[in-house]
Amino acid sequence: MKTIISENFKIILKEKKILEKELSVKISSRDNTLMIQNRKFCIKGASEIYIDGLPEDEYIAEKVIDAINFGFLIKRALLIKKQDLIFEILNIKDYMRGKNVARVKGRIVGESGRALQTLSQLSDCYFEIKGNQVGIIGDPENIENAQNAIIMLIKGSKHANVYSFLERSHPEPILDFGLRENKK
């Protein structure tokens, strides 16, 4: 049984039946009191979520709930299980040179969200920004390129250069699995 501290426990409990069915686990919750070394702390809006199931299912359920807590829609978070995607978090401040976090977040999002939408299309990943972090859901092959693109934007690269990087580094689909003999 895994225990997760959830900030969006109301959303998770609202969609509990769907999550349990899709993730093959049992989800239960507790009130919003957290016990740490015999001390009680009340976290506003947070609750403990318990996940019970097979270890592999618990691990995937934990990643899905982490993605939901980060701010992803439930249908996108469930893609972690359905399509074998992974969820990664990138801290913006780890790669910044200056102190203007709002400007860097603005560069990532772009005007009316167009830069983030273009990044999503070119990298085949889903992005979400929460605080000083960027959450990414995508294929393991695409996640590294998406992280590199975000880091390039944080460090001040031009958007056009980042987009061309993603176009160049897009993994080619494997069409031949080597099952047929090649004709010579």
C-alpha positions as CSV (number, residue, x, y, z in Angstrom):
1,M,0.0,0.0,0.0
2,K,1.4,3.4,-1.0
3,T,0.5,6.7,0.7
4,I,0.5,9.9,-1.3
5,I,-0.1,13.5,0.0
6,S,-2.5,15.0,-2.5
7,E,-3.4,18.7,-2.9
8,N,-6.2,17.9,-5.4
9,F,-7.8,15.0,-3.4
10,K,-11.3,16.3,-4.2
11,I,-10.7,15.8,-7.9
12,I,-9.2,12.4,-7.3
13,L,-12.1,11.3,-5.1
14,K,-14.6,12.7,-7.6
15,E,-13.1,10.5,-10.3
16,K,-12.2,7.6,-8.0
17,K,-14.2,5.0,-9.8
18,I,-12.7,5.8,-13.2
19,L,-9.1,5.9,-11.7
20,E,-9.7,2.6,-9.9
21,K,-11.0,0.9,-13.0
22,E,-8.2,2.3,-15.3
23,L,-5.3,1.8,-12.9
24,S,-6.5,-1.6,-11.4
25,V,-6.0,-0.3,-7.8
26,K,-8.1,0.5,-4.8
27,I,-8.0,4.2,-3.8
28,S,-9.0,5.4,-0.3
29,S,-8.4,8.6,1.6
30,R,-8.0,10.1,5.0
31,D,-8.7,13.6,6.4
32,N,-6.4,16.5,5.8
33,T,-4.2,15.9,8.9
34,L,-0.7,14.8,8.4
35,M,1.2,13.0,11.1
36,I,5.0,13.6,11.1
37,Q,6.9,12.1,14.1
38,N,4.0,12.3,16.5
39,R,3.2,15.9,15.6
40,K,0.0,16.9,13.9
41,F,0.1,19.3,10.9
42,C,-2.9,20.5,9.0
43,I,-2.2,21.1,5.4
44,K,-4.9,23.3,3.8
45,G,-6.5,21.4,0.9
46,A,-4.2,18.4,1.3
47,S,-5.1,14.8,2.2
48,E,-3.5,11.4,2.3
49,I,-4.5,9.1,-0.6
50,Y,-3.9,5.4,-0.1
51,I,-3.3,3.2,-3.2
52,D,-3.6,-0.6,-2.8
53,G,-2.9,-3.1,-5.6
54,L,-0.1,-4.9,-7.3
55,P,3.3,-3.2,-6.9
56,E,3.5,-2.3,-10.6
57,D,0.0,-0.9,-10.6
58,E,0.7,1.0,-7.4
59,Y,3.8,2.6,-9.1
60,I,1.8,3.6,-12.2
61,A,-1.1,4.9,-10.1
62,E,1.3,7.0,-8.0
63,K,2.7,8.6,-11.2
64,V,-0.8,9.2,-12.5
65,I,-1.9,10.8,-9.2
66,D,1.3,12.9,-9.2
67,A,0.5,14.2,-12.6
68,I,-3.1,15.0,-11.6
69,N,-1.7,16.8,-8.5
70,F,0.6,18.8,-10.8
71,G,-2.3,20.1,-12.7
72,F,-2.7,17.7,-15.7
73,L,-6.2,16.7,-16.8
74,I,-7.2,13.2,-15.7
75,K,-7.5,12.0,-19.3
76,R,-3.9,13.1,-20.0
77,A,-2.6,11.7,-16.8
78,L,-4.2,8.3,-17.6
79,L,-2.2,8.2,-20.8
80,I,0.8,7.3,-18.5
81,K,-0.8,3.8,-18.1
82,K,-2.6,3.5,-21.5
83,Q,0.3,4.5,-23.7
84,D,3.3,3.7,-21.5
85,L,4.2,7.4,-21.2
86,I,6.3,8.8,-18.4
87,F,5.9,11.9,-16.2
88,E,8.8,14.2,-15.5
89,I,9.2,17.5,-13.6
90,L,11.7,20.1,-14.6
91,N,12.5,22.9,-12.1
92,I,12.9,26.2,-13.9
93,K,15.2,27.8,-11.2
94,D,17.8,25.0,-11.7
95,Y,18.6,26.3,-15.2
96,M,18.1,30.1,-14.8
97,R,20.9,32.6,-14.9
98,G,18.9,35.7,-13.8
99,K,16.2,36.2,-11.2
100,N,13.1,37.0,-13.3
101,V,11.1,33.8,-13.1
102,A,8.0,35.4,-14.5
103,R,9.8,36.4,-17.7
104,V,11.2,32.9,-18.2
105,K,7.8,31.4,-17.6
106,G,6.4,33.9,-20.2
107,R,9.0,32.7,-22.7
108,I,8.0,29.1,-22.2
109,V,4.2,29.8,-22.5
110,G,4.5,32.4,-25.2
111,E,1.9,34.8,-26.4
112,S,-1.6,33.3,-25.8
113,G,0.1,30.0,-25.1
114,R,1.3,29.5,-28.6
115,A,4.9,28.6,-27.7
116,L,3.8,25.9,-25.4
117,Q,1.3,24.6,-27.9
118,T,4.0,24.5,-30.6
119,L,6.4,22.7,-28.2
120,S,3.7,20.2,-27.5
121,Q,3.1,19.5,-31.2
122,L,6.8,19.2,-32.2
123,S,7.8,17.0,-29.2
124,D,4.6,14.9,-29.0
125,C,4.5,15.6,-25.2
126,Y,2.1,17.3,-22.9
127,F,3.2,20.3,-20.8
128,E,1.9,21.9,-17.7
129,I,3.4,24.8,-15.6
130,K,2.9,25.0,-11.9
131,G,4.8,27.5,-9.8
132,N,8.5,27.3,-10.8
133,Q,8.2,23.8,-12.4
134,V,7.3,22.4,-15.8
135,G,5.6,19.0,-15.9
136,I,6.0,16.9,-19.0
137,I,4.1,13.7,-20.0
138,G,5.4,11.9,-23.1
139,D,7.3,8.9,-24.6
140,P,10.7,8.2,-23.1
141,E,12.3,9.0,-26.4
142,N,10.5,12.3,-26.6
143,I,10.9,13.4,-23.0
144,E,14.6,14.1,-23.2
145,N,14.2,16.3,-26.3
146,A,11.3,18.1,-24.7
147,Q,13.4,18.7,-21.5
148,N,16.3,20.0,-23.6
149,A,13.9,22.4,-25.5
150,I,12.5,23.8,-22.3
151,I,16.1,24.2,-20.9
152,M,17.1,26.0,-24.1
153,L,14.2,28.4,-23.7
154,I,15.0,29.0,-20.0
155,K,18.6,29.8,-21.0
156,G,17.5,32.3,-23.6
157,S,17.6,30.6,-27.0
158,K,15.4,31.9,-29.7
159,H,12.1,30.1,-30.2
160,A,12.9,29.4,-33.8
161,N,16.1,27.7,-32.8
162,V,14.3,25.6,-30.2
163,Y,11.6,24.6,-32.8
164,S,14.2,23.6,-35.4
165,F,16.1,21.6,-32.7
166,L,12.9,19.6,-32.0
167,E,12.2,19.1,-35.7
168,R,15.8,17.8,-36.2
169,S,15.8,15.6,-33.2
170,H,12.4,14.0,-33.6
171,P,12.9,10.2,-33.5
172,E,12.1,8.4,-36.7
173,P,9.5,5.7,-36.5
174,I,10.8,2.1,-36.9
175,L,9.1,0.7,-40.0
176,D,11.3,-2.5,-40.5
177,F,11.6,-4.8,-37.5
178,G,14.1,-7.0,-39.3
179,L,11.8,-10.0,-39.7
180,R,12.0,-10.3,-43.5
181,E,15.1,-11.1,-45.4
182,N,16.5,-8.3,-47.5
183,K,16.7,-9.1,-51.2
184,K,20.1,-8.6,-52.6
